[in-house]
Amino acid sequence: MIHAVGPRWSGGKKNEPELLANCYRRSMQLAAEAGCTSIAFPAISCGIYHFPVDEAVPIAVRTVIETLPSTPSIERVIFACFDDAMFARYQAELDTQAPPSNPA
């Protein structure tokens, strides 16, 4: 198990976006080093740490997409959403950021 502690939101004045991105990036690196083929992420820092969802979700999706090429063993990434609204937010962001699939 990989445990990542996300940043507590302080109005964006304490480098929170980069700290959050580092949580996703480093977790993926550790998973790849451990030989994992999949990883699941909750919405890091969006609960009791009050990171705004509208800022956190794009960071999570962008960081995962950018990190995948350097972690080729990771074949599957799951964003575990705690409700339908969060699922919809992640789905919309994935639809916006995900590169087009390459049909076989």
C-alpha positions as CSV (number, residue, x, y, z in Angstrom):
1,M,0.0,0.0,0.0
2,I,1.2,3.5,-0.8
3,H,0.0,6.3,1.5
4,A,0.0,9.9,0.3
5,V,-0.9,12.8,2.6
6,G,-2.1,15.7,0.5
7,P,-1.7,19.3,1.4
8,R,-4.1,21.2,3.6
9,W,-5.7,24.1,1.6
10,S,-4.5,27.5,2.7
11,G,-6.0,29.6,0.0
12,G,-3.4,28.6,-2.5
13,K,-0.7,30.6,-0.8
14,K,1.5,27.7,0.3
15,N,2.3,26.0,-3.0
16,E,-0.7,23.6,-2.6
17,P,-1.2,22.8,-6.3
18,E,2.4,21.6,-6.7
19,L,2.3,19.7,-3.5
20,L,-0.9,18.0,-4.6
21,A,0.6,17.1,-8.0
22,N,3.7,15.7,-6.2
23,C,1.4,13.3,-4.2
24,Y,0.0,11.8,-7.4
25,R,3.4,11.8,-9.2
26,R,5.3,10.2,-6.4
27,S,2.6,7.6,-5.7
28,M,2.7,6.5,-9.3
29,Q,6.5,6.3,-9.2
30,L,6.5,4.2,-6.1
31,A,3.8,1.9,-7.6
32,A,5.9,1.5,-10.7
33,E,9.0,0.7,-8.7
34,A,7.0,-1.9,-6.8
35,G,6.0,-3.5,-10.0
36,C,2.3,-2.6,-9.7
37,T,0.2,-2.6,-12.9
38,S,-2.7,-0.5,-11.4
39,I,-3.2,2.2,-8.9
40,A,-6.3,3.8,-7.4
41,F,-6.5,7.3,-6.1
42,P,-9.1,9.0,-3.9
43,A,-9.7,12.7,-4.4
44,I,-6.6,13.6,-2.4
45,S,-7.0,16.6,-0.1
46,C,-10.6,17.2,-1.2
47,G,-12.1,16.0,2.1
48,I,-11.1,17.4,5.5
49,Y,-8.1,19.2,3.9
50,H,-10.6,21.4,2.0
51,F,-8.7,21.5,-1.3
52,P,-11.2,23.0,-3.8
53,V,-12.5,20.2,-6.1
54,D,-12.5,22.5,-9.1
55,E,-8.8,22.9,-8.7
56,A,-7.9,19.5,-7.4
57,V,-9.5,17.4,-10.1
58,P,-7.6,19.0,-13.1
59,I,-4.4,18.7,-11.1
60,A,-5.0,15.0,-10.5
61,V,-5.9,14.1,-14.0
62,R,-3.2,16.2,-15.6
63,T,-0.5,14.8,-13.3
64,V,-1.5,11.2,-13.9
65,I,-1.6,11.7,-17.7
66,E,1.8,13.4,-17.6
67,T,3.3,10.7,-15.4
68,L,2.1,7.7,-17.3
69,P,4.9,7.7,-19.9
70,S,7.5,7.5,-17.2
71,T,5.7,4.7,-15.3
72,P,5.0,2.2,-18.2
73,S,4.2,-0.6,-15.8
74,I,1.0,1.2,-14.7
75,E,-1.6,0.0,-17.1
76,R,-4.7,1.1,-15.1
77,V,-5.4,4.2,-13.0
78,I,-8.7,4.4,-11.0
79,F,-10.0,7.6,-9.6
80,A,-12.2,6.4,-6.6
81,C,-15.0,8.9,-6.3
82,F,-17.0,9.3,-3.1
83,D,-20.2,10.4,-4.8
84,D,-21.9,10.9,-8.2
85,A,-21.0,14.6,-8.3
86,M,-17.3,13.8,-7.9
87,F,-17.5,11.1,-10.5
88,A,-19.1,13.5,-13.0
89,R,-16.3,16.0,-12.3
90,Y,-13.6,13.5,-12.9
91,Q,-15.4,12.2,-16.0
92,A,-15.7,15.7,-17.5
93,E,-12.0,16.4,-16.8
94,L,-10.9,13.1,-18.3
95,D,-13.0,13.9,-21.4
96,T,-11.2,17.2,-21.7
97,Q,-7.6,16.1,-20.9
98,A,-7.3,12.5,-22.0
99,P,-5.5,12.0,-25.3
100,P,-7.5,10.4,-28.0
101,S,-7.4,6.6,-28.0
102,N,-5.6,4.8,-30.8
103,P,-8.1,2.4,-32.3
104,A,-6.7,-1.0,-33.2
